[in-house]
């Protein structure tokens, strides 16, 4: 990202001398601000050609709503002018800039042994889903959250790099998903990316963050996302056993906060396979092969082969 953009963003939210340290993010747009008094927070630079201001306001409003209802969220920080969203430009580039408190604690690294945290993770998601059920009297439910099939991956042409067989598989998923009911007990506002890198753990308590993908989807899909990414951290020979233990702990927490029928729980493996295909297409559409290292290229080739052959991500005994 151009230094002029970073300088403007830091000046909007910073006080005194500053430095910005890149934390990455899918679009390499997330930075940590480190002030002269070691004051730290997170800054996100959102490309205005991909985001609109209403969607940024929606994200911040949803976070505040969850925090007000008891979830531990890394909250927003106001700029020097008292704004939650600032705008910066340089040349033809225009960005929205938001700042968030840096979540205390550390990422969860030992997914195979800390099942108490996994249960709390499930409980947190369950509470989000309970709050995400349609409620016409709630401000957040009057806001225009995107539906499951809205977003950049669903617009424009299918990426040639993904291949025709994957395209056929994708169309099959679309046809099946369009038949699913959207009743209040199965469909609502979800985090849409609540994997183990989107929360920290401090003294056994989870602090959630990164709500930029929040929108309407099936609750079972949000659960599948958590499992899908957790399973990727485990060696092949332990995946099946881990999957069973994970879903048991996660759902034990989840069902303390939200109800989900057995029929929808049985659809979780389907949503995991859908997530795998979605992720592959997303990479194919938005990441140039020239920007990938060999490890990423080989991983994507394996993903493509599994999708084409219909190989399930994991076998869950649920």
C-alpha positions as CSV (number, residue, x, y, z in Angstrom):
1,X,0.0,0.0,0.0
2,X,1.3,3.5,-0.9
3,X,3.1,5.3,2.0
4,X,1.0,8.5,1.4
5,X,-2.2,6.5,2.2
6,X,-0.6,5.0,5.4
7,X,0.7,8.4,6.5
8,X,-2.8,10.0,6.1
9,X,-4.5,7.2,8.0
10,X,-2.0,7.3,10.9
11,X,-2.4,11.1,11.1
12,X,-6.2,10.7,11.3
13,X,-6.0,8.3,14.3
14,X,-2.6,8.9,15.8
15,X,-1.2,11.3,18.2
16,X,2.5,12.2,18.2
17,X,5.1,10.1,16.5
18,X,3.9,6.7,15.1
19,X,4.8,3.6,13.2
20,X,2.7,1.2,11.2
21,X,3.5,-2.5,11.2
22,X,1.9,-4.7,8.6
23,X,-0.2,-7.5,9.9
24,X,-1.2,-8.8,6.5
25,X,-4.8,-9.7,5.9
26,X,-6.1,-11.2,2.7
27,X,-5.6,-7.8,0.9
28,X,-2.5,-6.8,2.9
29,X,-4.6,-3.9,4.4
30,X,-4.3,-4.5,8.1
31,X,-1.7,-2.7,10.2
32,X,-0.8,-2.3,13.9
33,X,-0.3,1.3,15.1
34,X,2.5,1.7,17.6
35,X,2.6,5.2,19.3
36,X,5.4,6.8,21.1
37,X,3.9,5.7,24.5
38,X,3.6,2.2,23.1
39,X,-0.1,2.7,22.7
40,X,-1.2,0.1,20.2
41,X,-4.3,-0.5,18.1
42,X,-5.3,-2.0,14.8
43,X,-6.0,0.0,11.6
44,X,-7.8,-1.3,8.5
45,X,-7.6,0.4,5.1
46,X,-10.6,-0.5,3.1
47,X,-10.4,0.1,-0.7
48,X,-13.5,2.2,-1.6
49,X,-13.7,0.5,-5.0
50,X,-14.6,-2.8,-3.1
51,X,-16.3,-1.4,0.0
52,X,-19.0,1.2,0.4
53,X,-19.3,3.4,3.5
54,X,-22.7,1.8,4.4
55,X,-21.1,-1.6,4.7
56,X,-18.4,-0.3,7.0
57,X,-21.0,1.4,9.2
58,X,-22.9,-1.9,9.2
59,X,-19.9,-3.8,10.4
60,X,-19.2,-1.4,13.3
61,X,-22.9,-1.3,14.3
62,X,-23.0,-5.1,14.4
63,X,-19.9,-5.2,16.6
64,X,-21.3,-2.7,19.0
65,X,-24.6,-4.6,19.1
66,X,-22.8,-7.9,20.0
67,X,-20.7,-6.1,22.7
68,X,-23.8,-4.6,24.2
69,X,-25.3,-8.1,24.5
70,X,-22.4,-9.6,26.4
71,X,-19.9,-10.8,23.8
72,X,-16.2,-9.8,24.3
73,X,-15.4,-7.8,21.1
74,X,-12.3,-5.8,20.2
75,X,-14.1,-2.5,19.9
76,X,-13.8,0.5,17.7
77,X,-11.6,3.6,18.3
78,X,-12.5,7.1,17.3
79,X,-10.2,9.3,15.2
80,X,-8.7,12.6,16.4
81,X,-11.8,14.3,15.1
82,X,-14.1,11.9,16.9
83,X,-15.1,9.8,13.9
84,X,-15.3,6.0,13.7
85,X,-14.6,6.1,9.9
86,X,-12.1,8.3,8.1
87,X,-11.4,8.7,4.4
88,X,-8.0,9.1,2.8
89,X,-7.0,9.5,-0.9
90,X,-3.9,9.6,-3.0
91,X,-4.1,9.9,-6.8
92,X,-6.9,7.7,-8.0
93,X,-6.9,5.6,-4.8
94,X,-9.5,6.2,-2.1
95,X,-9.8,4.3,1.2
96,X,-12.0,4.1,4.3
97,X,-9.9,3.8,7.5
98,X,-11.1,2.3,10.7
99,X,-9.3,1.7,13.9
100,X,-10.0,-1.1,16.4
101,X,-8.7,-1.9,19.9
102,X,-5.9,-4.5,19.7
103,X,-7.4,-7.7,21.2
104,X,-5.5,-8.7,24.3
105,X,-4.1,-12.2,24.6
106,X,-2.8,-14.4,21.9
107,X,-4.1,-16.5,19.0
108,X,-5.2,-20.1,19.8
109,X,-2.3,-22.3,18.7
110,X,-3.0,-25.7,20.3
111,X,-6.3,-26.8,18.8
112,X,-5.8,-30.5,19.6
113,X,-5.8,-30.2,23.3
114,X,-7.6,-27.0,24.5
115,X,-11.1,-28.2,24.1
116,X,-12.4,-25.9,26.9
117,X,-11.6,-22.9,24.6
118,X,-13.2,-24.7,21.7
119,X,-16.3,-25.1,23.7
120,X,-16.2,-21.4,24.6
121,X,-15.6,-20.6,20.9
122,X,-18.8,-22.6,20.0
123,X,-20.7,-20.8,22.8
124,X,-19.6,-17.4,21.4
125,X,-20.8,-18.3,17.9
126,X,-24.1,-19.6,19.3
127,X,-24.7,-16.3,21.1
128,X,-23.9,-14.4,17.8
129,X,-26.4,-16.6,15.9
130,X,-29.1,-16.2,18.6
131,X,-28.6,-12.4,18.3
132,X,-28.5,-12.7,14.5
133,X,-32.0,-14.2,14.2
134,X,-34.4,-11.9,12.5
135,X,-35.9,-9.3,14.8
136,X,-37.7,-6.4,13.0
137,X,-37.5,-4.2,16.2
138,X,-33.7,-4.3,16.2
139,X,-31.6,-1.6,14.5
140,X,-29.1,-4.1,13.1
141,X,-31.8,-6.1,11.5
142,X,-33.1,-3.0,9.8
143,X,-29.7,-2.5,8.2
144,X,-29.1,-4.0,4.8
145,X,-26.7,-6.9,5.4
146,X,-25.8,-8.9,2.3
147,X,-27.5,-12.2,1.6
148,X,-25.5,-15.5,1.2
149,X,-25.1,-15.1,-2.5
150,X,-24.2,-11.5,-2.6
151,X,-20.6,-10.4,-2.7
152,X,-17.6,-10.1,-5.0
153,X,-17.2,-13.8,-5.6
154,X,-20.7,-14.0,-7.0
155,X,-20.4,-11.1,-9.4
156,X,-18.7,-11.0,-12.7
157,X,-17.5,-14.0,-14.7
158,X,-16.3,-17.3,-13.2
159,X,-12.4,-17.3,-13.0
160,X,-10.9,-19.3,-15.9
161,X,-8.0,-20.4,-13.6
162,X,-10.5,-22.5,-11.5
163,X,-11.3,-24.8,-14.4
164,X,-14.4,-26.1,-16.0
165,X,-14.9,-29.1,-13.6
166,X,-14.8,-26.8,-10.6
167,X,-17.3,-24.5,-12.3
168,X,-19.7,-27.5,-12.7
169,X,-19.2,-28.4,-9.1
170,X,-19.8,-24.7,-8.1
171,X,-23.1,-24.6,-10.0
172,X,-24.2,-27.8,-8.3
173,X,-23.6,-26.1,-4.9
174,X,-25.6,-23.1,-6.0
175,X,-28.5,-25.2,-7.1
176,X,-28.6,-27.1,-3.8
177,X,-28.2,-24.0,-1.7
178,X,-31.1,-22.3,-3.4
179,X,-33.4,-25.1,-2.3
180,X,-32.5,-24.6,1.4
181,X,-35.2,-23.0,3.6
182,X,-34.4,-19.6,5.3
183,X,-36.5,-19.8,8.4
184,X,-35.6,-17.9,11.6
185,X,-34.1,-21.0,13.3
186,X,-31.6,-21.8,10.5
187,X,-30.8,-18.6,8.7
188,X,-29.7,-15.2,10.0
189,X,-26.7,-12.8,10.5
190,X,-23.4,-14.8,10.9
191,X,-19.8,-13.8,11.4
192,X,-18.9,-15.6,8.1
193,X,-15.2,-16.1,8.9
194,X,-14.9,-17.1,12.5
195,X,-11.9,-19.4,12.3
196,X,-9.2,-19.7,15.0
197,X,-7.2,-16.7,13.6
198,X,-10.1,-14.3,14.2
199,X,-10.1,-14.3,18.0
200,X,-7.5,-14.1,20.8
201,X,-7.5,-15.9,24.1
202,X,-6.5,-14.2,27.4
203,X,-6.7,-16.0,30.7
204,X,-9.1,-18.5,29.1
205,X,-11.4,-15.9,27.7
206,X,-12.0,-15.3,24.0
207,X,-12.0,-11.9,22.4
208,X,-13.6,-11.9,18.9
209,X,-12.7,-9.6,16.0
210,X,-12.8,-9.1,12.2
211,X,-16.5,-8.8,11.4
212,X,-16.1,-7.4,7.9
213,X,-17.7,-10.5,6.2
214,X,-20.8,-10.5,8.4
215,X,-24.0,-11.2,6.5
216,X,-27.1,-13.4,6.1
217,X,-26.3,-17.1,5.7
218,X,-27.2,-20.5,7.2
219,X,-26.0,-20.9,10.8
220,X,-24.6,-24.4,9.9
221,X,-22.3,-22.7,7.4
222,X,-20.7,-20.6,10.1
223,X,-20.1,-23.7,12.2
224,X,-18.6,-25.5,9.1
225,X,-16.2,-22.6,8.6
226,X,-14.8,-23.0,12.1
227,X,-14.4,-26.8,11.7
228,X,-13.0,-26.5,8.1
229,X,-10.2,-24.2,9.1
230,X,-9.5,-26.0,12.4
231,X,-9.1,-29.4,10.6
232,X,-6.5,-27.8,8.3
233,X,-4.2,-27.5,11.3
234,X,-4.1,-31.2,12.0
235,X,-2.1,-33.9,10.3
236,X,-4.0,-36.2,8.0
237,X,-3.7,-39.3,10.2
238,X,-5.5,-37.4,13.1
239,X,-8.1,-35.5,11.1
240,X,-11.0,-37.9,11.6
241,X,-10.5,-38.3,15.4
242,X,-9.9,-34.5,15.8
243,X,-13.1,-33.7,13.8
244,X,-15.2,-35.8,16.1
245,X,-13.7,-34.3,19.3
246,X,-13.9,-30.7,17.9
247,X,-17.5,-30.9,16.8
248,X,-18.5,-32.5,20.2
249,X,-16.8,-29.7,22.2
250,X,-17.8,-26.9,19.8
251,X,-21.5,-27.9,19.6
252,X,-21.7,-28.5,23.4
253,X,-20.9,-24.8,23.8
254,X,-23.0,-23.7,20.8
255,X,-26.2,-25.4,21.9
256,X,-26.0,-23.6,25.2
257,X,-26.7,-20.4,23.4
258,X,-28.6,-21.3,20.3
259,X,-30.8,-24.1,19.0
260,X,-30.1,-25.9,15.7
261,X,-32.0,-28.9,14.5
262,X,-30.4,-32.3,13.9
263,X,-31.2,-31.9,10.2
264,X,-29.1,-28.8,10.0
265,X,-26.2,-30.3,12.0
266,X,-26.1,-33.2,9.6
267,X,-25.6,-30.6,6.8
268,X,-22.4,-29.4,8.3
269,X,-20.1,-31.7,6.2
270,X,-21.9,-30.4,3.0
271,X,-21.1,-26.8,4.1
272,X,-17.5,-27.8,4.8
273,X,-17.1,-29.0,1.2
274,X,-18.8,-25.9,0.0
275,X,-16.4,-23.8,2.0
276,X,-13.5,-25.6,0.4
277,X,-14.8,-24.9,-3.1
278,X,-15.6,-21.3,-2.2
279,X,-12.1,-20.7,-0.8
280,X,-10.5,-22.2,-4.0
281,X,-12.6,-20.0,-6.3
282,X,-11.8,-17.0,-4.2
283,X,-8.1,-17.5,-4.5
284,X,-8.5,-18.2,-8.3
285,X,-10.4,-15.0,-8.8
286,X,-8.5,-12.5,-6.6
287,X,-4.9,-13.7,-6.3
288,X,-2.5,-13.8,-9.2
289,X,-0.5,-17.0,-9.5
290,X,2.6,-14.9,-9.9
291,X,2.1,-13.6,-6.3
292,X,2.0,-17.2,-4.8
293,X,4.9,-19.1,-3.4
294,X,5.4,-22.8,-4.4
295,X,3.8,-24.1,-1.2
296,X,0.6,-22.1,-1.9
297,X,0.5,-23.2,-5.6
298,X,0.9,-26.9,-4.6
299,X,-1.8,-26.6,-1.9
300,X,-4.2,-25.1,-4.4
301,X,-3.5,-27.8,-6.9
302,X,-4.4,-30.4,-4.3
303,X,-7.6,-28.4,-3.4
304,X,-8.6,-28.4,-7.1
305,X,-8.0,-32.1,-7.5
306,X,-10.1,-32.9,-4.4
307,X,-13.0,-30.6,-5.6
308,X,-13.0,-32.2,-9.0
309,X,-13.0,-35.7,-7.6
310,X,-15.6,-34.9,-5.0
311,X,-13.3,-35.8,-2.1
312,X,-14.9,-34.8,1.3
313,X,-12.9,-32.4,3.4
314,X,-13.4,-34.5,6.5
315,X,-15.6,-37.4,7.6
316,X,-17.6,-36.3,10.6
317,X,-19.5,-38.9,12.7
318,X,-22.3,-36.6,13.7
